[in-house]
Amino acid sequence: MPSKYYGLWIFAVIRSLQNILIVILALNAGSTIVAAESNIPWERYDESADLASLAVHENQSMRYQLLLSKVLDKNTLWEPFADELKTFSQEDYESLKPLILDKPINEIQSAVTEGRLNYETLVSFYIYRIREIETDNSRYINAVISLNPNALNRARMLDELRRQGRDVAPDSIFGIPVLLKDNVGAMGMATTAGALALQHNVTVNAFITDRLIENGAIILGKANLSEWAYFFCEDCPSGYSAMGGQTLNPYGRFEFGTGGSSSGSGAGTAANFATVAVGSETSGSILSPASANSLVGLKPTTGSLSRSGVVPISATLDTTGPITRTIADAVILFNAMVGFDENDMAMPLISADLYLLYRTVELNGKRLGALESFSDNSFYQEVLETLAENEASIVDITMNYERREGFSELLGREMVRDLALYLETYSAEEVGINSIASLREFNEIDLGLRAPYGQEIVEMMDELTLAPEQTEALRDQLQSNARGALEYLFTEFDLDVLLSINNRHANIAALANYPALTIPLGYEAGGRPVGLTLIAPSFQEQALIDIGVKIEELTQARKAPASYQ
């Protein structure tokens, strides 16, 4: 062990022994001590021992330089609910777990209909759970940047509507707590994109937020994310933001990354911080955290869901989408966000709202593309055998696609344009930037606080000299290359869907504007989640759902993270 880490190692051992002693005392003393421990306020701890252990992690991307946000006092998250939390006990929390923990929307709605649960209690449970986990220095995951101070009041209002006779279907978002990725606008909370430059950006609802509220959802809070949707710095780890700190994976906090950029939406959903969450994707930002956290993630066709009021990267590629624990919940959440937005220029691509159906469809006659590049992946090969046994046609294919240069430049040029437009249209008066150039200047005032990993991508964008016609030519070249490769496969082999692993083909799907759905597939020997990802042609989300439902039914692969049950 390097000598410079020896003292930190001793400190970590002592701290671990202290934690063990606390647990033993709590067990001997009964539930009273446990309840008392769960109500202690959050205090910033010395993270140096944890960072020292991560500094020698075999996976270089896990060698975090920071864990906690330097600006977020977590006590402010649950402070608006102090009075309610005083009357919500550890016994209440434990008794509610069987009704709420890892339960899909339809089971939660059934519990409410039967009088075993109400929405106010449901919201209280999640707030209590967030406080319990985020104040525990051995379990926190930094998944949440803010909580909605109006969440309990809205839950009470929805409970009253049910008492007055409001009929709620089992597949309704009505009364269901939703976490929004913190680049999605929601009144009453800042929309920060994880950046200190937007710390005070209290703005209007995004279009999809309005749709969720119109359909009865409860916006519980804002999820952490990779800052600026992971288009900010070259060497920063996925899941880090100055506002929220480093998001950690509940399946292995210091073992596996969370994926990005919808990191908090993924980690928070896996750890049951909310029933469902909303993410956004430009290239992999829903598929990556969903697969990394053993979840379902739907990256829709750009144009299916609105982006108005969402902090952008690229108008060409950006989309919002669901991150959930089941496909049924993904369908419910997707349908609750659907609606025609005349201000989103991608919307005219479709003539009607694209609602999805959750149904069981047999695999007989379905043609599923199996990529030769995964021939040595045991998870992939095992699911192919299962699908073949259930009468799906497995079509072996080889993808001839080379990722061309210029992708970062395309995103950079579009973000220069689209972020300036967002700031002009949506940002609060307190926001002191109006462009990528002013963002760069803002961060340079205090890089240690505002951009501790640097801001190389911001600098790249600020220095780009691509003219509009060059940008358009680059976009056409990249998109036609990706679209041509996928169109050839789907046409030549008459495919219904193409099967991939995790977010391995997120880039080509994004550029071709093909939707994708990832589903839990299993776990590696060390516990790292693995996802199966289905890709289909534009606006063929229903094909993904139909085949995905059957795969989910056949595999039943998802397990809750052991330390968060």
Buried (B, 14 or more C-beta within 10 A) or exposed (E): EEEEBEEBBEBBEEBEEEEEEEBEEBEEEEEEBBBEBBBEEBEEBEBBBBBBBBBEEEEEEBEBBBBBBBEBEBBEBBEBBEEBBEEBBBEBBEEBBEBBEBBBBBBBBBBBBEEEBBBBBBBBBBBBBBBBBBBBBEBBBBBBBBBBBBBBBBBBBBBEBBEEEEEBEBBBBBBBBBBBBBBBBBBEBBBBBBBBBBBBBBBBBBBBBBBBBEBBBBBBBBBBBBBBBBBBBEEBBBBBBBBBBBBBBBBBBBBBBBBBBBBBBBBBBBBBBBBBBBBBBBBBBBBBBBBBBBBBBBBBBBBBBBBBBBBBBBBBBBBBBBBBBBBBBBBBBBBBBBBBBEEBEBBEBBEEEBEBEBEEBEBEEBBBBBBEBBEEBEBBEEBBEBBBEBEBBBBEBEBEBEEEEBBBBBBBBBBBBBBBEBBEEBBBEEBBBEBBBBBBBBBEEEEEEBBBBBBBBBBBBBEBEBEEEBBEEBBEEBBEBBBEBBBBBBEEBEBBBBBBBBBBBBBBBBBBBBBBBBBBBBBEEEBBBBBBBBBBBBBBBBBBBBBBBBBBEBBEBBBBBEEBE
